[in-house]
Amino acid sequence: MMAAGPWALLLLLALGSGPGARGYFPEERWNPESPLLPPRVTVALLARNAAHALPSTLGALERLRHPKERTALWVAVDHSVDNTTALLREWLLRVRGLYHRVEWRPLEEPTSYPDEEGPKHWSPMRYEHVMKLRQAALEAARAAWSDYLLFLDADNVLTNPDTLGLLMAENKTLVAPMLDSRAAYSNFWCGMTAQGYYRRTPLYLPVRRRERRGCFAVPMVHSTFLLDLRRTAAAALRFHPPNPHYTWPFDDIIAFAFACRQAEVQMFICNREVYGFLPVPLRSHSTLQDEAESFLHVLLEIMVKNPPAEPSPHVWVPPKVPDKMGFDEVFLINLRRRTERRARMLRTLQEQEISCTVVEAVDGNRRRCRAMNSSEVEALGIRMLPGYRDPYHGRPLTKGELGCFLSHYRVWQEIAARGLRKSVVFEDDLRFEIFFKRRLMTLMQELEAEGIPWDLIYIGRKRMQVERPEKAVPRVRNLVEADYSYWTLGYILSLRGARKLLAAEPLGKMLPVDEFLPVMFDKHPLTEYTKHFPKRDLVAFSAEPLLVFPTHYTGEDGYVSDTETSVLWDDEATATDWDRSRSQKMREQPELRREARNSDVLQSPLTSAARDEL
């Protein structure tokens, strides 16, 4: 018998290859295996007085990239006095057809615990009830043969739609996504005492700030975490009743951490990505209004570097009713080409129910900009202050700084022309502090009640005089007499103040606007500048603590300066781009020495409620 030639062999290989290989005999025929179904996940959501947060939390939950038909919802309402029950019922009715299964545990009555002092107080009865609810969620997930159980607090917003998949890929029994807040607070501890209480450790801040990235073993995670129910050790975990040997505080998260320790299940916190955000806990005496405004601040912080956390389309969101906070006008200065900044600022103001008037900034960094061509600069009579040099780089004024000054100058002109008694001026690269609107309105009410005359009030600045404390204003909380300061992020200006600034005729002796203002209230340290302005009687104060801060500082991702990254004011051929990464002016305010702190300032309850808590 002759051996098969090469063409015959190739023909046999061709017939036996490719998708759904046929094989020579019928019993050898096969098809590629189909992919595995995604894991089954139960999401447990416990809510109490969370109507203010649920639209955003639920919207983020809906956007998670895990098949809804492989996701079950376990939802419970716990002693609420607000609209939480009705909101969740509405949402579940609309989305139940999208998810594999829905378990709904409403609790209409009672609306409070007999032993609690207020809605933010964690009493023993509240702890026990929450422990029982979490245990019920755990047992329901086990009974449904779920592969994973995701605990999600009602005010935790998972902005990263890949959070579930990323946590599953860590291949841990219990792992939590590190959630960001406005402060050092997050949803994990790096240390725990022998009695089960929080303990500060050197590891915490490097992990929290993402100076170290990875998935770290920690003694405690809470609020939002993923439990792999397929692991044999997970069967020993429980919230209630606590372990018979349990002697730690009667607290749901501490009791669960103890159960994990007893079952030898290590908790992990993962900070490889930005997964989401959560509010800083308020003090036990705080109100539901405080809690709603605290969560509002979470939404504002999300927008600093991320898209807005859009609410679920399946729930009703109350319409915003903007106002001017009692001011005659609220100005927002924005360059036309900075569309992202404008959109973000308008959204953040809208969320806080603040209406504003957008002022198109003078663009000093575009050679074809109508307002900044050489002939018009000359026609405006603009001259640089003799001898001015940037204190950090020794350069003259830039066109960006010139444009910034003219932008503010036009606002002052409008205030004077319209006779506006008091106005707020915002730049477009700022972030708001917690309780901003209420704190600002309270400050103005107290100042006006005392009848103290004023021209300018900084609400955001960089304090440059750091050798001694500034003088506190008697009988007015959160206010000091301003000393030498930089930045014009945000300030309040009176009609009298605007007239004083215009009367100084600064265009003929121009310097950066944040140098000009301290000159006018006679706190600038350089007499070679102040001598050109003989009348320096602007009455200037500053909020303490400040109410707005920059969105970015020098060296941070996303930092852009339209004033320092520019060209010289009278020489377009000389660029100042070297300042982009080494600008000293936009570096963060260094921590003040104890003797220089404004420690004698009267503080409002809102300041203490907004503390940084770990």
HELIX and SHEET records of a PDB file:
HELIX    1   1 PRO A    6  LEU A   15  1                                  10    
HELIX    2   2 PRO A   26  GLU A   28  5                                   3    
HELIX    3   3 LEU A   54  GLU A   62  1                                   9    
HELIX    4   4 LYS A   68  ARG A   70  5                                   3    
HELIX    5   5 THR A   84  VAL A   95  1                                  12    
HELIX    6   6 PRO A  124  ALA A  143  1                                  20    
HELIX    7   7 THR A  163  ALA A  169  1                                   7    
HELIX    8   8 TYR A  204  ARG A  208  1                                   5    
HELIX    9   9 THR A  232  ALA A  236  5                                   5    
HELIX   10  10 ASP A  252  GLN A  262  1                                  11    
HELIX   11  11 LEU A  288  LYS A  305  1                                  18    
HELIX   12  12 THR A  339  GLU A  351  1                                  13    
HELIX   13  13 ARG A  370  MET A  372  5                                   3    
HELIX   14  14 SER A  374  ALA A  379  1                                   6    
HELIX   15  15 LYS A  399  ARG A  418  1                                  20    
HELIX   16  16 PHE A  436  GLU A  450  1                                  15    
HELIX   17  17 LEU A  495  ALA A  503  1                                   9    
HELIX   18  18 PRO A  506  LYS A  509  5                                   4    
HELIX   19  19 VAL A  513  MET A  520  1                                   8    
HELIX   20  20 THR A  527  THR A  530  1                                   4    
HELIX   21  21 ASP A  579  ARG A  582  1                                   4    
HELIX   22  22 ARG A  594  ALA A  596  5                                   3    
HELIX   23  23 PRO A  605  ALA A  609  1                                   5    
SHEET    1   A 8 ARG A 101  ARG A 105  0                                        
SHEET    2   A 8 THR A  71  VAL A  77  1                                        
SHEET    3   A 8 VAL A  41  ALA A  47  1                                        
SHEET    4   A 8 TYR A 148  ASP A 153  1                                        
SHEET    5   A 8 THR A 224  ASP A 228 -1                                        
SHEET    6   A 8 LEU A 174  PRO A 177 -1                                        
SHEET    7   A 8 MET A 267  CYS A 270  1                                        
SHEET    8   A 8 CYS A 215  VAL A 218 -1                                        
SHEET    1   B 2 PHE A 188  TRP A 189  0                                        
SHEET    2   B 2 MET A 220  VAL A 221 -1                                        
SHEET    1   C 7 THR A 357  GLU A 360  0                                        
SHEET    2   C 7 GLU A 329  ASN A 334  1                                        
SHEET    3   C 7 LYS A 422  PHE A 426  1                                        
SHEET    4   C 7 SER A 485  SER A 494 -1                                        
SHEET    5   C 7 LEU A 456  ARG A 463 -1                                        
SHEET    6   C 7 ALA A 540  ALA A 543  1                                        
SHEET    7   C 7 LEU A 479  GLU A 481 -1                                        
SHEET    1   D 2 LEU A 430  PHE A 432  0                                        
SHEET    2   D 2 VAL A 548  PRO A 550 -1                                        
SHEET    1   E 2 VAL A 567  LEU A 568  0                                        
SHEET    2   E 2 ASP A 571  ALA A 575 -1                                        
END                                                                             
